[in-house]
């Protein structure tokens, strides 16, 4: 067979990193080994996979088709590898945890230290998702367990979930923003006249969710909750933010909380996974997070 998983992983790394050299760093190989893998594959297949005319390695149409289908094969191979190891030992080869961005990653590190002490041999991978991206990551097999999947579970995709916790949100503006000086509660017409700052949904398969935009309101879409917070501190717009996330900003006067006619309720977060997948590592994290009362408490301003 001319195609190998190693070659597909190499192509995927080059496409994601944008160059052979950076792909070599990610794959922990010398650049010449990456170049050789690509050249041999092109020779074996009799097609050109990359357009090398510019500085950035760009896929040809044939190369893009191979990378896109190859990613599916890589995910299936990883699923098969995990399945075989679960049958033999119960522990997965790798477990990918998608952590919603609303959860400080520092809260997850102590759990990883506890898991490491078990000596399972399972390799852990952590990724970040926003809004519906936590569900999407499971459907797309980018993750095995999502911690903090927001909102309602999409139906028809073979997922399972447990309600986990609620995170309060408050409406925040910069002290120099025009809404800071208006009487409370702020009316709909007052708010809609000013731009909202919105964190982008990280979904790839599911339709992206939009949160915090009123009908007729302009919006500045930013890549994350942390950049949303920064944009609101800069006075570029307004919107709801987790109260724990801006506690220091409120104390320092960088942001103000304003009452609005239509306040936002707490965000309902879930633990979610694909139904029927119950490897030992997945089960351990699922039960450990569900039973930890300190995690939800840390995501409240009073916590």
Secondary structure, 3 states (H helix, E strand, C coil): CCCCHHHHHHHHHHHHHCCHHHHHHHHCCCHHHHHHHHHHHHHHHCCCCEECCCCCCEECHHHHHHHHHHHHHHHHHHHHHHHHHHHHCCCCCEEEEEEECCCCCHHHHHHHHHHHCCCCCCEEEEEEECCCHHHHHHHCCCCCEEEEEECCCCCCCCEEEEEEEEECEEEEECCCCHHHHCCCCECHHHHHCCCEEEECCCCCCCCCCCCCCCCCCCEEEECCHHHHHHHHHCCCCEEEEECCCCHHHHHHCCCEECCECCCCCCEEEEEEEECCCCCHHHHHHHHHHHCCHHHHHHCCCCC
